[in-house]
Amino acid sequence: MAALGKIRSKGVTLIIIIGLGLFAFIAEEAFRSCEAHRNDQRQCVGEVLGEKINVQDFQKLVDEYSEVIKMQQGTDNLNEQQLNQVKDMVWNTYVQTKMVEAEANALGLTVTDQEIQNILKEGTNQMLLQTPFVNQQTGRFDVNALQNFLNQYNQAKTANPQMAQQYSKIYYYWTFIEKTLRQQTLAQKYQSLLAHCLLSNPVEAKMAFKEENEESQVQLAVLPYSSIQDSKVQITESDLKAKYDELKPRFKQNVESRDVKYIDIQVEASAADKAALSKQFAAYAKDLAEAADPAQVVRKSTSLVNYLGIPVASSAYPSDIAAKLDSMAVGQVYGPVANQMDNTMNIIKLVAKQQLPDSIQFRAIQVGGADAAAAQKTADSIYTALQADASQFEAIAKKYGQTGEKQWITTAQYQNAPSMDVNTKSYINALNNGAVNQIQNLKLDQANVILQVVDRKAMISKYTAAVIKKTVDFSKETYSAAYNKFASFVSANQNSEDLLKNAAKNGYKVLEANDVTTSSHYLANIHSTRDALKWLFEAKKGEISPLYECGDNDHLLVAVCSEIHPIGYRSLDDAQVKEMIKAEVLRDKKAEQLMAKLQGVSSIAAAKAKGAQITTVDQITFAAPVFVAAAGASEPALSGAVYATAKGKFSSKPVKGNAGVYAFQVLNKKNRPGKFDAKTMEAKCRQKAMQYAGNFMSELYQKANVVDNRYLFF
């Protein structure tokens, strides 16, 4: 009892301790939950209709599409610009697919397997025509060829894994096409459903025909807005506010954007750097002139252009080098010379110039042996036999496990190789210089090749040229000096106002990039600025960025977040919005003055007396806006007013246009040649409705709450 009483006496304390313990437990779980949520957010590339996509899933889609592009273009790698295009395409496709799928699910729209099979059997879809399964005779997709391939692939997966690996690229390419075909078909169904909500009828068709084919000729009186000086127009804040309220829907933005002011320094070679390079190139020129074989000189120079030591077409060389080759004599050394276009220093030595075939058809037998002597003995035997009877070439090749079939080689297939060994040079030279039907016994390091050139086509000039091309680059000392100077300037100006104000005094230029969004790949189109973009979308207004080393390791950048534009309506206080509104109000007020000037005018002569420019304009239709050369603008309102005015009549009132105020006299109206066809015009109207329905994506996008965080990862 005493113990129980003691516990009761400490009741309040115990309650507090237990409460604190429970709170700590709950807080810990809440912290873990928040941390897990933050980790999810950190891995989230974006969000559509509340559905998130993480970086791993998005990267898989990028890799998948990259492989498709590589296969279509026949390349092993994509450059940075191509990869950025792939990422944009993947993102846009993902967003659009999710939006359409959501709408289609609500409406019960689906794409069945049978529909896909029907598309495959029809074989005319443009996507199918990009696959390897096209019948070359009919030019149509061959579903049987696809089925045969899929069967071979499935069999190879168990029977021949190595072959399955070779087939895998084509298989994955096909699965991408099939998936995309389903997405495309679903979007087309949805668009077609929308389009059929917009109907056409004979009355509409008749009106549309008249609008397209009735041409008017007018005598036009033009009073351009430019005839009134801007300074003569008074604009008040109430004018701006009223116009802003009228045009407010124009200024709605669906994604956050930011304005940035920045200083970008591109480090360039100093005078000392250029002098050092010139001295180096003078030595290269001397060495090239004296060298019997220029290969070592070019290699030691680390030239941007490799020396293959074989004759190639001029297209194998950079354009500035190719332009000089034909005018050079064999043995001549040209340069050193600077090329401002690609910022390089160059030397050329023309080693040889020959007329050689661009395309060569040949056949070959590779002859090996236990050692070089054995290979030589066998090759001599084959050579002797073929010298006696060349028609036995394929038969002899088959004895050695080869086909001996004829094949073509072109200059383009080897001229851009990064390097070339002695054996390959010998092989290509033998092909280039071999006479048609001549049998050659070509000795290589460990084997022999029996060659026969069968045909030669397209004789062209080929050049063997040693080229030393090097970028005029800055030294470490030059970069360090530029970095230290810029860093000192940034350190001395710790707030944005001072940084921007003092830039010019220190020899720096302040630049602007407005409306930057998270979909941007670079800040201010400077490479390697992803860290700067990440900073920008976390920065507060007026905040200064760290100093970034970016570009191709040749740029120094510091930025100021000058404005933040959140999702929603841009306000009238926004400088860009205010400028646009001011232009609209200015035009309205000038229009008021000019319309008042033409008030009561009932003839072209009277309009001319008021200072109007008079011109004749032909072929005005309602369906297309007329271009008024005197005002320098297209004027839809004028087209409408002319259409509504009878032949011989003067305009009932002045017309306010985009670039001026107009009055006119209709001189003539006539119809273009052609007969009205109700069915044709109805179909045309329906087609136009389909085009209108094609804008549905922008409407869906506004409601999809799209979040694009790709800038955090790519």
C-alpha positions in Angstrom: 0.0 0.0 0.0 2.9 2.3 0.8 4.4 1.7 -2.6 1.0 2.3 -4.3 0.6 5.6 -2.3 4.1 6.6 -3.4 3.2 6.0 -7.0 0.0 8.0 -6.6 1.9 10.9 -5.1 4.1 11.0 -8.2 1.2 10.7 -10.6 1.6 14.1 -12.3 5.3 13.5 -12.8 4.7 10.0 -14.2 2.1 11.3 -16.6 4.5 14.0 -17.9 7.3 11.4 -18.3 5.0 9.0 -20.1 3.6 11.8 -22.2 7.1 12.9 -23.2 8.0 9.3 -24.1 4.9 9.0 -26.3 5.6 12.3 -27.9 9.2 11.3 -28.6 8.0 8.0 -30.1 5.4 9.8 -32.3 7.8 12.5 -33.2 10.4 9.9 -34.2 7.9 8.1 -36.4 6.8 11.4 -37.9 10.4 12.3 -38.6 11.0 9.0 -40.3 7.9 9.5 -42.3 8.9 13.0 -43.4 12.4 11.8 -44.2 11.0 8.9 -46.3 8.7 11.4 -48.1 11.7 13.8 -48.7 13.7 10.8 -50.1 10.8 10.0 -52.4 10.7 13.7 -53.5 14.5 13.6 -54.1 14.1 10.7 -56.5 11.0 12.2 -58.2 11.6 13.4 -61.8 8.1 14.7 -62.1 4.4 14.3 -61.6 1.3 14.1 -63.8 -2.2 13.9 -62.5 -0.9 13.1 -59.0 1.2 10.2 -60.3 4.9 10.4 -59.6 7.7 9.0 -61.8 11.1 8.3 -60.1 14.4 8.9 -61.7 15.2 5.2 -62.3 11.9 4.6 -64.2 12.5 7.7 -66.2 16.1 6.8 -67.0 14.8 3.4 -68.3 12.5 5.2 -70.7 15.3 7.5 -71.8 17.7 4.5 -72.4 14.9 2.7 -74.3 14.3 5.6 -76.6 18.0 6.3 -77.0 18.5 2.7 -78.3 15.7 3.3 -80.8 17.3 6.5 -82.1 20.7 4.8 -82.4 19.2 2.0 -84.4 17.3 4.3 -86.7 20.4 6.5 -87.3 22.9 3.6 -87.4 25.1 5.0 -84.8 26.6 3.8 -81.5 26.5 7.0 -79.6 24.4 10.2 -79.3 25.9 13.6 -78.6 24.7 15.9 -75.8 22.2 17.8 -78.0 20.7 14.5 -79.2 20.4 13.2 -75.7 18.7 16.3 -74.5 16.2 16.0 -77.4 15.6 12.3 -76.4 14.9 13.4 -72.8 12.5 16.1 -73.9 10.7 13.6 -76.2 10.5 11.0 -73.5 9.1 13.5 -71.0 6.5 15.0 -73.4 5.4 11.5 -74.5 5.1 10.4 -70.9 3.0 13.4 -69.9 0.7 13.2 -73.0 0.2 9.5 -72.6 -0.8 9.8 -69.0 -3.2 12.6 -69.8 -4.8 10.7 -72.7 -5.0 7.5 -70.7 -6.8 9.2 -67.9 -9.4 10.7 -70.3 -9.7 7.5 -72.2 -10.3 5.5 -69.0 -13.1 7.9 -68.0 -14.7 7.4 -71.4 -14.2 3.7 -71.7 -11.9 4.0 -74.7 -9.3 1.2 -75.2 -7.1 -0.2 -77.9 -7.7 -4.0 -78.3 -5.2 -6.6 -79.5 -7.3 -7.2 -82.5 -7.1 -3.5 -83.5 -3.3 -3.7 -83.3 -3.4 -6.8 -85.4 -5.5 -5.0 -88.0 -3.0 -2.2 -88.1 -0.2 -4.6 -88.6 -2.0 -6.5 -91.4 -2.8 -3.2 -93.1 0.9 -2.4 -92.9 0.8 1.3 -93.9 1.3 3.0 -90.6 4.4 5.3 -90.8 5.9 3.8 -87.6 5.8 0.3 -89.0 7.6 1.5 -92.2 10.6 2.4 -90.0 11.1 -1.2 -88.9 13.2 -3.9 -90.5 10.0 -5.8 -91.4 9.1 -4.0 -94.6 8.6 -5.9 -97.8 11.0 -4.2 -100.3 8.8 -5.2 -103.3 5.5 -3.8 -101.9 6.9 -1.1 -99.7 4.5 -2.2 -96.9 5.0 -3.7 -93.5 5.1 -7.5 -93.6 3.4 -9.0 -90.6 4.7 -12.4 -91.5 8.3 -11.3 -91.5 7.7 -9.9 -88.0 6.1 -13.2 -86.8 9.0 -15.2 -88.2 11.5 -13.0 -86.4 9.6 -13.3 -83.1 9.5 -17.1 -83.4 13.2 -17.2 -84.2 13.9 -15.0 -81.2 11.8 -17.1 -78.8 13.5 -20.3 -80.0 17.0 -18.8 -79.8 16.4 -17.7 -76.2 16.6 -21.4 -75.1 18.4 -23.1 -78.0 21.0 -20.4 -78.9 21.5 -17.6 -76.3 24.3 -16.1 -78.3 22.1 -15.6 -81.3 19.3 -14.4 -79.0 21.7 -11.7 -77.8 22.3 -10.6 -81.4 18.5 -10.4 -82.0 17.8 -8.6 -78.8 18.3 -5.1 -80.2 15.8 -5.6 -82.9 13.4 -7.3 -80.4 13.5 -4.4 -78.0 13.2 -2.0 -80.9 10.0 -3.8 -82.0 8.5 -3.8 -78.4 9.1 0.0 -78.3 7.3 0.4 -81.7 4.4 -1.8 -80.5 4.0 0.2 -77.3 4.2 3.5 -79.1 1.7 2.3 -81.7 -0.8 1.5 -78.9 -0.3 5.0 -77.4 -0.7 6.7 -80.8 -3.8 4.7 -81.6 -5.5 5.6 -78.3 -4.7 9.3 -78.8 -6.1 9.2 -82.3 -9.3 7.6 -81.0 -9.7 10.3 -78.4 -9.0 13.1 -80.9 -11.5 11.5 -83.4 -14.1 11.4 -80.7 -13.6 15.1 -79.9 -13.6 16.0 -83.6 -16.9 14.3 -84.2 -18.5 16.5 -81.5 -17.9 19.3 -84.0 -20.3 18.8 -86.9 -20.5 20.4 -90.4 -23.6 20.8 -92.5 -24.5 22.1 -96.0 -25.2 25.6 -94.8 -21.8 25.9 -93.1 -20.1 24.4 -96.2 -21.8 27.0 -98.5 -20.6 29.8 -96.2 -17.1 28.4 -96.0 -16.9 28.1 -99.8 -18.0 31.8 -100.2 -15.5 32.9 -97.6 -12.7 31.2 -99.4 -13.6 32.1 -103.0 -15.2 35.6 -103.0 -12.4 38.1 -103.7 -12.8 41.8 -103.2 -10.8 44.7 -104.7 -10.7 47.8 -102.6 -9.3 51.3 -102.6 -7.8 51.6 -99.1 -7.2 54.6 -96.9 -4.5 53.9 -94.3 -3.7 55.9 -91.2 -0.9 53.9 -89.5 -0.4 54.1 -85.8 3.2 55.1 -86.5 1.9 58.5 -87.8 1.4 59.5 -84.1 4.4 59.9 -81.9 4.3 57.8 -78.7 5.2 60.9 -76.6 2.0 62.6 -77.8 -0.1 59.9 -76.1 -1.0 60.2 -72.4 -1.3 56.9 -70.5 -2.5 56.7 -66.9 -2.3 53.9 -64.3 -6.1 53.5 -64.5 -5.7 52.9 -68.3 -3.2 50.2 -67.7 -5.3 48.6 -64.9 -8.4 48.5 -67.1 -6.6 46.9 -70.0 -4.9 44.4 -67.7 -8.2 43.3 -66.3 -9.5 42.9 -69.9 -6.5 40.8 -71.0 -5.7 39.1 -67.8 -6.3 35.5 -69.1 -3.3 36.1 -71.5 -0.9 36.3 -68.5 -1.7 33.0 -66.8 1.2 30.6 -66.6 1.0 26.9 -65.7 4.6 26.5 -64.5 6.8 28.6 -62.3 9.5 30.6 -64.1 12.3 32.8 -62.9 14.3 35.7 -64.3 18.0 35.8 -63.9 20.7 38.4 -64.4 24.1 37.0 -64.8 27.7 37.7 -65.6 29.4 35.1 -67.8 33.1 35.1 -68.5 34.5 33.0 -71.3 38.2 32.5 -70.8 40.2 32.9 -73.9 43.9 32.5 -74.8 46.1 35.4 -73.9 48.6 37.0 -76.1 51.3 35.0 -74.4 49.4 31.8 -75.0 49.0 32.6 -78.7 52.7 33.5 -78.9 53.7 30.2 -77.3 51.5 28.2 -79.7 52.9 30.1 -82.7 56.4 29.2 -81.6 55.4 25.5 -81.2 53.8 25.5 -84.7 56.9 27.0 -86.3 58.8 24.0 -85.0 56.0 21.6 -86.3 56.2 23.2 -89.8 60.0 22.6 -89.9 59.7 19.0 -88.7 56.9 18.3 -91.2 58.9 19.7 -94.1 61.9 17.5 -93.2 60.1 14.3 -92.2 60.0 11.4 -94.7 57.1 9.9 -92.8 55.1 12.6 -91.0 53.2 10.1 -88.8 55.4 10.6 -85.8 55.3 14.4 -86.1 51.5 14.5 -86.2 51.2 12.0 -83.3 53.5 14.0 -81.0 51.6 17.2 -81.8 48.3 15.7 -80.5 46.6 17.0 -83.6 42.8 17.0 -83.8 43.1 15.4 -87.2 44.6 11.8 -87.3 47.1 10.8 -89.9 46.1 7.5 -91.5 48.8 7.5 -94.2 46.5 6.4 -96.9 44.7 8.3 -99.7 41.3 9.5 -98.8 38.7 11.9 -100.2 38.8 15.6 -99.3 35.6 15.1 -97.3 37.6 13.2 -94.7 39.3 16.4 -93.7 37.8 19.5 -91.9 36.3 21.9 -94.4 39.0 24.5 -94.1 41.7 21.9 -94.7 39.8 20.3 -97.6 39.5 23.8 -99.3 43.3 24.0 -99.5 44.3 20.6 -100.7 43.5 20.9 -104.4 45.6 24.0 -104.8 48.7 22.5 -103.1 51.6 20.8 -104.7 52.7 17.4 -103.5 55.4 17.9 -100.8 54.3 21.4 -100.1 53.8 22.6 -96.5 51.1 25.2 -95.9 50.9 27.2 -92.7 51.0 27.8 -89.8 47.7 29.6 -90.3 44.9 30.5 -87.9 41.3 29.7 -88.5 39.0 32.1 -86.6 35.9 30.1 -87.4 36.9 27.1 -85.3 39.6 28.9 -83.2 42.5 26.7 -84.4 46.0 26.9 -85.7 46.8 24.7 -88.7 49.6 23.2 -90.8 49.1 21.0 -93.8 51.7 18.8 -95.7 50.4 17.2 -98.9 52.1 13.9 -99.1 50.4 12.5 -102.2 47.5 13.2 -104.6 46.0 10.5 -106.8 43.0 9.7 -109.0 41.5 6.6 -107.4 38.1 4.8 -107.3 35.6 5.8 -104.7 34.0 2.4 -104.8 35.8 -0.9 -105.2 34.2 -4.4 -105.7 36.5 -7.2 -104.6 36.8 -10.7 -103.2 39.3 -12.2 -100.8 40.6 -15.4 -99.3 42.3 -15.1 -95.9 45.2 -17.6 -95.6 46.6 -18.6 -92.2 49.0 -21.3 -91.1 50.9 -22.6 -88.1 53.4 -19.8 -88.7 54.0 -17.0 -91.3 56.1 -19.4 -93.5 53.3 -21.9 -93.6 50.7 -19.2 -94.5 53.0 -17.9 -97.2 53.4 -21.4 -98.7 49.7 -22.0 -98.8 49.0 -18.5 -100.2 51.6 -19.1 -103.0 49.8 -22.3 -104.0 46.4 -20.6 -104.1 47.9 -17.6 -106.0 49.4 -19.9 -108.6 46.1 -21.8 -109.1 44.1 -18.6 -109.5 46.6 -17.1 -111.9 45.9 -20.1 -114.1 42.1 -20.0 -113.6 40.5 -17.1 -111.7 37.0 -18.5 -112.2 37.9 -21.0 -109.4 38.1 -18.2 -106.8 34.9 -19.1 -104.9 35.4 -22.8 -105.1 38.9 -22.5 -103.7 37.7 -20.1 -101.0 35.1 -22.7 -99.8 38.0 -25.3 -99.3 39.3 -22.9 -96.6 35.9 -22.3 -95.0 35.2 -19.0 -96.7 32.7 -17.8 -99.3 34.9 -15.7 -101.6 31.8 -13.7 -102.5 32.2 -10.3 -104.2 31.7 -7.3 -101.9 31.9 -3.5 -102.2 34.0 -1.1 -100.1 33.8 2.7 -100.4 36.2 5.4 -99.2 33.7 6.6 -96.6 33.8 3.2 -94.8 37.5 3.7 -93.7 38.5 7.3 -94.2 37.3 8.5 -90.8 38.9 5.8 -88.7 40.7 7.2 -85.6 43.9 5.2 -86.5 45.1 2.5 -88.9 47.7 -0.2 -88.5 50.2 -1.3 -91.1 48.3 -4.3 -92.2 45.1 -2.4 -92.8 47.0 0.3 -94.8 48.5 -2.4 -97.0 45.1 -4.0 -97.5 43.4 -0.7 -98.5 46.4 0.4 -100.7 46.2 -3.0 -102.5 42.5 -2.4 -103.2 43.0 1.2 -104.3 45.8 0.4 -106.7 44.9 -3.1 -107.9 44.0 -3.5 -111.6 40.6 -5.0 -112.4 40.7 -8.9 -112.3 44.3 -8.9 -111.1 45.1 -11.5 -108.5 47.3 -10.2 -105.6 49.1 -12.2 -102.9 49.2 -9.7 -100.0 51.6 -10.6 -97.2 50.5 -9.5 -93.7 52.2 -10.0 -90.3 50.9 -13.4 -89.5 48.9 -14.3 -92.6 48.3 -13.7 -96.3 45.3 -12.4 -98.2 44.6 -13.4 -101.8 42.8 -10.4 -103.3 41.1 -9.8 -106.6 39.6 -6.4 -107.6 36.5 -7.1 -109.6 35.3 -3.6 -110.4 36.2 0.1 -109.8 33.8 3.0 -110.0 33.7 6.8 -109.6 37.3 7.9 -110.0 37.9 10.8 -107.6 40.9 12.8 -106.3 42.3 11.3 -103.1 44.8 12.9 -100.9 47.3 11.7 -98.4 47.8 14.7 -96.1 49.4 15.3 -92.8 47.4 17.8 -90.8 48.3 19.4 -87.5 45.2 21.2 -86.2 45.1 22.4 -82.6 42.7 24.6 -80.7 44.1 28.0 -79.7 43.5 27.4 -76.0 44.3 29.2 -72.8 47.0 28.1 -70.4 46.4 27.2 -66.8 48.0 30.5 -65.8 45.6 32.5 -68.0 42.6 30.6 -66.5 43.9 31.1 -63.0 44.3 34.9 -63.6 40.8 35.2 -65.0 39.3 33.1 -62.1 41.2 35.1 -59.4 40.1 38.4 -60.9 36.5 37.4 -61.2 36.4 35.8 -57.8 37.8 38.9 -56.2 35.1 41.0 -57.9 32.4 38.7 -56.6 33.8 38.7 -53.1 34.0 42.5 -53.1 30.3 42.8 -54.1 28.3 40.7 -51.6 24.8 42.0 -52.4 23.1 41.8 -55.8 22.7 45.5 -56.2 26.4 46.2 -55.9 27.3 43.2 -58.1 25.2 44.4 -61.0 26.0 48.1 -60.5 29.8 47.6 -60.4 30.1 45.0 -63.2 30.7 47.5 -66.0 33.3 49.3 -64.0 35.3 46.1 -63.7 35.0 45.2 -67.3 32.1 42.7 -67.0 28.7 42.7 -68.8 25.4 42.0 -67.1 23.2 39.8 -69.2 19.6 38.6 -68.7 17.7 35.4 -69.2 13.9 35.7 -68.5 11.2 33.1 -67.9 13.6 30.2 -67.2 11.7 27.1 -66.3 12.6 23.7 -64.9 12.4 22.2 -68.4 15.6 24.1 -69.4 18.7 22.0 -69.9 21.1 24.9 -69.5 21.1 28.3 -67.8 21.6 31.0 -70.5 22.5 28.2 -73.0 25.8 27.6 -71.3 26.8 23.9 -71.0 27.3 22.2 -67.7 25.1 24.6 -65.7 22.8 22.1 -64.1 24.1 23.1 -60.6 23.3 26.7 -61.5 19.8 25.7 -62.5 19.3 23.8 -59.2 20.5 26.8 -57.3 18.1 29.1 -59.3 15.0 27.2 -58.4 15.9 27.1 -54.7 17.0 30.8 -54.5 15.1 33.7 -53.1 14.6 36.9 -55.1 17.8 39.0 -55.1 20.0 36.1 -54.0 23.5 35.8 -55.5 24.7 32.4 -56.7 28.1 30.8 -56.0 30.7 31.2 -58.7 30.3 28.4 -61.1 33.0 26.9 -63.4 31.0 25.7 -66.4 30.8 25.5 -70.1 33.4 23.3 -71.7 35.7 24.1 -68.8 36.1 27.6 -70.2 33.3 29.7 -68.5 32.9 31.4 -65.2 29.4 32.3 -64.1 27.7 34.2 -61.3 24.0 34.8 -61.3 21.3 36.8 -59.5 17.7 35.6 -59.1 16.1 38.8 -60.2 12.4 37.7 -60.3 10.2 34.8 -59.4 7.0 34.2 -61.3 4.8 31.6 -59.5 2.1 29.5 -61.1 -1.0 31.7 -61.8 -1.5 35.1 -63.2 1.4 37.5 -63.8 0.6 40.8 -62.1 0.6 44.2 -63.7 3.7 45.0 -61.6 5.6 42.5 -63.7 7.8 44.5 -66.0 7.2 42.3 -69.0 3.4 42.3 -68.5 3.4 46.1 -68.0 5.3 46.6 -71.2 2.8 44.5 -73.1 -0.2 46.2 -71.6 1.4 49.6 -72.3 1.7 48.7 -75.9 -1.9 47.7 -76.1 -3.1 50.9 -74.4 -0.9 52.9 -76.7 -2.4 51.3 -79.7 -5.9 51.8 -78.4 -5.4 55.5 -77.7 -3.8 56.1 -81.1 -6.7 54.2 -82.7 -9.2 56.5 -80.9 -7.5 59.6 -82.3 -7.3 58.2 -85.8 -10.9 56.9 -85.8 -12.1 60.3 -84.6 -10.1 61.8 -87.5 -12.0 59.6 -90.0 -15.4 60.1 -88.3 -18.0 61.2 -90.8 -15.6 60.6 -93.8 -17.6 59.1 -96.6 -15.2 58.9 -99.5 -11.6 58.0 -100.3 -11.0 61.7 -101.4 -12.2 62.9 -98.0 -10.0 60.3 -96.2 -7.0 61.5 -98.3 -7.8 65.1 -97.2 -7.5 63.9 -93.6 -3.9 62.7 -94.3 -4.6 59.0 -95.1 -2.3 57.1 -97.5 -4.3 55.7 -100.4 -3.5 52.3 -102.0 -5.4 49.6 -104.0 -5.5 46.1 -102.6 -6.7 43.0 -104.6 -7.8 39.5 -103.8 -9.1 40.1 -100.3 -11.1 37.1 -98.9 -12.7 36.5 -95.6 -10.9 33.2 -95.0 -7.4 34.8 -94.9 -6.2 38.0 -93.3 -5.2 40.7 -95.8 -1.6 42.0 -95.6 -1.4 45.8 -95.9 2.0 46.8 -97.1 1.5 50.4 -96.2 1.1 49.5 -92.6 3.4 46.4 -92.6 0.9 44.1 -91.0 -1.8 41.4 -91.5 -5.3 42.7 -90.8 -8.0 40.1 -90.1 -10.5 42.8 -89.0 -10.1 44.5 -92.3 -10.8 41.3 -94.2 -14.0 40.9 -92.2 -15.2 44.4 -92.8 -14.5 44.2 -96.5 -16.4 40.9 -96.7 -19.5 42.5 -95.1 -19.5 45.5 -97.4 -21.3 45.5 -100.7 -19.7 46.3 -104.1 -19.5 50.0 -104.7 -20.1 50.9 -101.1 -17.8 52.9 -98.8 -17.0 51.5 -95.3 -19.7 52.3 -92.8 -17.2 53.2 -90.1 -13.4 53.2 -89.7 -11.8 49.8 -89.0 -9.4 49.5 -86.1 -6.5 47.1 -87.1 -3.3 45.8 -85.7 -1.1 48.5 -87.3 -3.5 51.3 -88.2 -7.0 52.5 -88.8 -8.6 52.0 -92.2 -11.4 53.2 -94.5 -12.1 51.7 -97.9 -14.2 51.7 -101.0 -15.1 48.3 -102.5 -14.3 48.5 -106.2 -15.2 45.0 -107.2 -16.3 41.6 -105.9 -15.9 38.4 -107.9 -15.8 34.6 -107.3 -12.7 32.6 -108.1 -13.2 29.9 -110.8 -14.6 26.7 -109.4 -17.9 25.0 -108.7 -19.3 24.5 -105.2 -19.3 20.9 -104.1 -21.3 20.5 -100.8 -19.8 17.1 -99.9 -16.2 18.2 -100.5 -16.7 21.4 -98.5 -18.4 19.5 -95.6 -15.4 17.2 -95.5 -13.1 20.2 -95.5 -15.0 21.7 -92.6 -14.8 18.5 -90.7 -11.0 18.3 -91.3 -10.7 21.8 -89.9 -12.7 20.7 -86.9 -10.2 17.8 -86.5 -7.4 20.4 -86.4 -9.2 22.4 -83.7 -9.7 19.2 -81.7 -6.0 18.6 -82.0 -5.4 21.4 -79.6 -6.9 19.3 -76.8 -3.4 18.5 -75.3 -2.9 22.1 -74.1 -6.3 22.0 -72.4 -5.5 18.7 -70.7 -2.1 19.9 -69.7 -3.5 22.9 -67.7 -5.6 20.4 -65.6 -3.0 17.8 -65.2 -0.9 19.6 -62.5 2.3 18.7 -64.2 5.5 19.0 -62.1 8.8 18.9 -64.0 11.8 18.3 -61.8 14.1 16.9 -64.5 16.6 19.7 -63.9 17.5 18.1 -60.6 18.8 15.0 -62.4 19.6 15.7 -66.1 
